[in-house]
Each structure stands twice: as structure tokens, then as C-alpha cells.
Amino acid sequence: MQRLLNQPTAPADNHLRARTAEEERELALLAQFIRHDSVASLAKAIAARSGGSMRAGDLIAAAGLGPNHRES
């Protein structure tokens, strides 16, 4: 059986779907960020959705955005 030239292969198709899903997650995160006035506000909203398993300050620190963060 011959394969047509330029026909995507299954691994390439899977990679494209994974990339599309990643881009959709990034756009959803950007939309959330835009709806909030600050990083702290967004971190509080994410922490609230976690059911108490995360704290806003911990999320900010983990992202390297805390008050002690300095640009290198």
C-alpha cells in the first residue's frame, strides 16, 4: 500500500493535537489573567478553586513573582 506524499503521519498528527491543546490552555490562562486586576488577584482565585490545598502566596512564590524576586 502506498502512502500519499505530504500526508501527515499519526505521530505528527498527535503532536499537532498536543500543541493545539497546549495553546488552548495558554489562551485560557491569558483570559483569566486579563479578567483579574493583578497577579495577586489571579493567584487568590486559583487558590480558592483548589479547595484550600494551595495558598495564593505560595503560588506567587512558586512562579518566582514574590516580593523578593529580582530580575537577573
N, C-alpha and C positions, 0 to 999 in steps of 0.2 A: 504494500500500500504506500502510495506516495503522499508526502506532505507538501502542501502548497507553500511556495516561497512567501516570506513575510508573515506567515501565520503564527500568531503567538503560541508559545508552549505553555503547558499547565503551570510550571514554576514561575514563569514570567507573569502569568495571569494572577497567580496567588500573591506575588509581590505587589502588583498593581492594586489589588483589593486591599492589602495590608496598608499600603501607602495612602490610599483614599480614606480608609478608616482613621488613620493617624491624623490626616489633615482635617477630617471632620471633628475629631476630638480637640484639636488645636483651635479650630474656629469656635467651637462651643465654649472653650475656656476663655478665648478672647471676648466673646459675647458676655460672659459672666463678668469679666474684668471691667468691661465698659459700663455695665449696669451698676457697678459699685463705685463709690467716690474715691476709694483708696485701697491700697494693698491690705491694710488692716481690716477694712470693712469686708473685703472678699475673704480674707482668712477667717474672720468670725463666722461668715456664712457657711464656709466649708466645714469648719469645726462643728457648727450647730447641726449640720446634716450628718455628721459622723456619729451622732448619738452619744457624745461625751467621750469617745475614745481618742480624740485629738483636741489640742488646745490651739487657739489662734497664734499665740506667741511661739509655740513650738513649730508650727507650720512656717511662720515667717523666718525663724532662725534656721530651719532646715533648708529653706530656699536661699539662705545667705543674704537676707534682706533686713536683718535686725539692726538695732541702733549702733552696734559695734562693727558693722560691715563697712569695710573701706575698699574702694576701688584700687586695684594694683597697678 
